[in-house]
Amino acid sequence: MYNRLRIGEILIRAGRATNDDIDHILRLQEADKEKRKFGALAIAEGIVKEEDILGALAAQIDCGFINEINIEELDLTLLEHLQLGFCRDNLVLPFSRQDDNHILVASYDPLDFQTLDKIELVLDKEVTAVLVPKAVLTEAINTAFDRKSRFLGADLDQLEEADTPYAQEALVDINDLLEAEGDDEAPVIGFVNSLFVQSVRDRASDIHIEPGEKEIAVRFRIDGVLKVITHPPKRFASSIVTRIKIMAGLNIAEKRLPQDGRIRIKMAGKDIDIRVATAPMVHGERITMRLLDKSALMLNVRDIGFAEHDLSRLLKLIYKPNGIILVTGPTGSGKTTTLYSSLSEINRPDRNIMTIENPVEYQLAGINQMQVNEKIDLTFATGLRSYLRHDPDIIMVGEIRDTETADMAIQASLTGHLVFSTLHTNDAAGAFARLSDMGVEPFLVASSVICALAQRLVRRLCKDCKVPFQPTDEDIGEIGLDRETLMKYTTGGTIYHPREGGCEECNHVGYSGRTGIYELLELNEEIKQLIIKNTDSGTIKKAAQRNGMFTLQDDGALKVMRGVTSISEVIRVTSEGGH
């Protein structure tokens, strides 16, 4: 039964407005050329808030009104037969069961009986509309369907061997991905799309799809650690691989040779670049996808984990006019981020910065970037040789992997250029031996290299669930700490480790995100003489430590004492070849 009182009268009775306020709005409404409603004018004039108008409307039409929806308590099974587009376009969301036959539906227009009838028909239940503010309802709809998409394997048992999908755009929007779970989409397409949704939400850097004898293993690499996500039945392997190949522009008929491609997707305003690689295995084709999120790239060298001790020295070194700065570490240790953030720090209109990379992972404004293409003999060495004719101030070479590239980099540094590059060595001191192994004369290494920076990535402890504990002397000894140092840099010797099972915020892992640990070896006269004498890397490392170098383990221990990471994490990444 509707309340016969008008909105203005209800507002006055509720103490939300005065008679003068209502008269003022009514006069405005008469003169308003846009013919706006009473409530819109009252809100625009600042007399009442949206929730006041909605509360009055709910009272007028005898409807419930709530100002928030607790998504944690939402019954996701109510969304099983509804699509995101329908709920978003009509601003409705079933959110609670009153009993077996009655459902509460959040709505911005409780008088839209046509939409409510459709929901009753789909859910086969009686529905009762509850009025909810538009912004609250829109956020609740998006969050609810995002949570629904987490159940990746929910429909795998119902998948039927479908005809291979052929025509799809490579650029996929988040709304398309979420709605792909509907009946109007091929189930394999929905499954592949939902992988992209979850991988981005879980901050995965890689997706691995690996065919086995009886099933497929889908794994994500999250914060450097592989995690099994789901096991689709083996009979869908061909359809899944074909779908991804189509999106990446690859040859779906070629199954005997490895292929490389690229997919670009857009999610929630983020541009995600996905590098796709296929390879034939015993039980079928394997696919590995590297996700590059441009918005997630940290380009401030001050924010990637350097201790003050190392940051001040690095900032001094990257502003030098010439020399070689080497960044070392295994694949996946964050070298690209360090290089890009260093280049961004020194990027100025009066500097000509040029890079040659394999591949160009992120495009940087104001920096000239070239991609290696060995099919046409465009290598690091040939690209570097070409760059020297373009009057560069600073050059970044993606990797020094052969004598020719090393010689070119050294010649560039000796003729007044600042050169950044990477090497695959376990520590900073090992960089010099690696160059010598390539055939570079030790005196050239000593006269051109100004520093070697080794690094690894450690997982950050989840701020919401990390657990304090008192380590034993044996615990701290594993990362080179003693009790005296621990007591000096912590509160009562307390450090932290991950809670078993984690929490919702960290996806039940105990860690969330990563940061770098570093080993910055700056060359001085003593170290230069050791390099010229072709001294072993162990001796060079000890000399650098005497001169104040923090080792990877030292920097890791410092982050343990500051509660950033755990002992086990530092041990994992600083062990031989760890990353």
Residue, then its C-alpha position, 0 to 999 in steps of 0.5 A: m500500500y502506497n503512502r499518500l503523502r508526497i516526498g516533501e511532506i515525508l522529508i518534513r515529518a522526518g526532520r530532513a527539510t523545512n517547509d521553506d526548503i520544500d517551497h523553495i524546491l517547488r518554485l525551482q521545479e516550476a521554473d526549471k527548463e530541464k523539468r528535473k524531478f523534485g528529488a534531483l533538485a533538492i539534492a542539487e540545492g544541497i538541502v538533502k542527500e540522496e539517501d534522504i530522498l531514497g528513504a522518503l521514496a521508500a516510505q512513500i511506496d512502502c518499500g524497504f531501504i538499505n544504504e549498503i550491501n554486505i558482499e561477504e554475506l551475499d548468496l552467490t548461488l542467486l546469480e547462477h542464472l543471471q548475467l552481469g549486463f542484465c543486472r548492471d543495465n537494470l540496476v538490480l541484484p538478488f542478494s538474500r534469501q528470506d526463505d525457500n520461496h522468497i528472495l530480496v532484490a536490491s533495486y534502484d527502481p522498485l517500481d520496475f515491475q517488468t524487470l522484477d518479473k523477469i527475475e522471478l521467472v528466472l529464479d522461480k521464486e517470489v521477489t521483494a524489492v529493496l531500494v538501494p543508492k545507485a553508487v552502492l548498488t553499482e559497486a555491489i553488482n560489479t563486486a558480486f559478479d567478480r566474486k562469482s567469476r572466481f569459481l573457474g572450474a565450476d562448469l567444467d564437468q558440464l562442458e560439452e565438446a564444442d565446435t572450435p571457435y574461430a572469429q573473436e577479437a583479440l582485444v577483450d574488455i573486462n565486461d565481455l570476460l565476466e559476461a562470457e559465462g552466460d549460456d550464449e557463449a561457448p563454454v571453452i571461451g568462457f573458461v579461457n576468459s575467466l582464466f584471464v580475469q582471475s590471473v589479473r585479479d590474483r596478480a599472476s605474472d604467468i599462466h601455465i597450461e600443461p597437458g598431462e596424460k589424463e588431465i590438464a594442469v593450469r598453474f599461475r605464478i604469483d609473487g614468483v611461486l607457481k600455484v595450481i589453479t585447476h585441472p580441466p579434463k584432458r578432452f578439452a585440451s585441443s579446444i583451449v589451446t585453439r582458443i588461445k592461439i586464435m586470440a594470439g594470432l597464431n597458426i592453429a593448424e601448426k602443432r609440431l613447432p613452437q610458436d610465439g604470439r601476443i594478446r592485448i586485453k583491457m580490464a578495469g581500465k588496465d592495459i594488459d599485454i600477454r606474451v604467448a608461447t606454445a611448445p609441443m609436448v608428449h601429451g599435447e601442446r603446452i602454453t605459457m603466457r606472460l602477463l605484463d600490466k603497464s599500470a603495475l610497473m613501478l617506475n620510481v627507483r625509490d619505491i622498489g626496495f632499496a635501503e637508504h645505504d644503497l639508494s643514495r649510492l645508486l642515485k649518484l652512479i646513474y647520474k654519471p656521464n659515462g660507464i657501464i652499470l650492470v644489473t645481474g640476477p636470474t630470470g624473474s628477479g626484477k632486473t627490467t623493473t630496476l633498469y626502467s625505473s633507473l632510466s625514468e629517474i634520469n629521463r630528461p628532455d635534454r638527454n637522448i636515451m635509447t634502448i635495445e631489448n628482447p622483447v620491449e616489455y613496456q613502452l616508456a615515454g620520451i625513450n627510444q626503444m628497439q626490439v631485437n629480431e634475430k630473423i633479420d639479424l637485428t641482434f643486441a650487437t648490431g642494434l648497439r652499433s647502429y645506436l652509436r650513430h644516433d648521438p645517444d647519451i644513455i643506452m640500455v642493452g637488454e642483455i650482454r650475452d656474447t663477446e661482440t655485444a660486450d665489446m660494443a658496450i665497453q667501447a660505447s662507455l669509453t667514448g662518453h656514453l652511460v650504458f645499462s645492461t644485464l648479466h645472468t650471474n648469482d652475485a654482483a662480484g660474479a659479473f666481472a668473471r662472466l665478462s672475462d669468460m666472454g673474452v673481454e680483457p680484464f683491464l677494459v672491464a675495470s676501466s669501463v664498469i662503474c658498478a654491478l648490482a645483483q638482485r632478487l625478489v622476495r615476497r612481502l608478508c601480508k600486513d593483515c595476518k603476519v604473525p610475530f615470533q621470537p626466533t632462535d639463534e639457529d633461525i637468525g643464523e641462517i641469514g647471517l644475523d646474531r642476537e646482538t644485531l637482532m635486538k638492536y634493529t627490532t623491538g625485543g627481538t621480535i620478527y614475523h613469519p606468515r600465518e598458516g593459511g593466510c587470510e582473505e586479503c592475501n588469498h590465503v597465502g600469507y604473502s602479498g606482493r614482492t620487493g627487491i633485495y639488492e647487492l650493490l658493488e661499486l668499483n673503487e681502486e682496490i677492486k679495479q686492481l683485483i679485476i685487472k689481476n683476474t682475481d676470483s669473484g670470492t676475493i672481490k666480494k670480500a673486498a667489497q664487503r670491507n668497503g661497506m657493501f651489503t650482500l643479498q643476504d644482508d639486505g634480506a636480513l634487514k628486511v626480515m628485521r623490519g617485518v617486510t619478509s620472512i627468514s624462509e623467504v630470504i633463504r629461498v631466494t638467496s640460495e644458489g640460483g634461487h629467484 
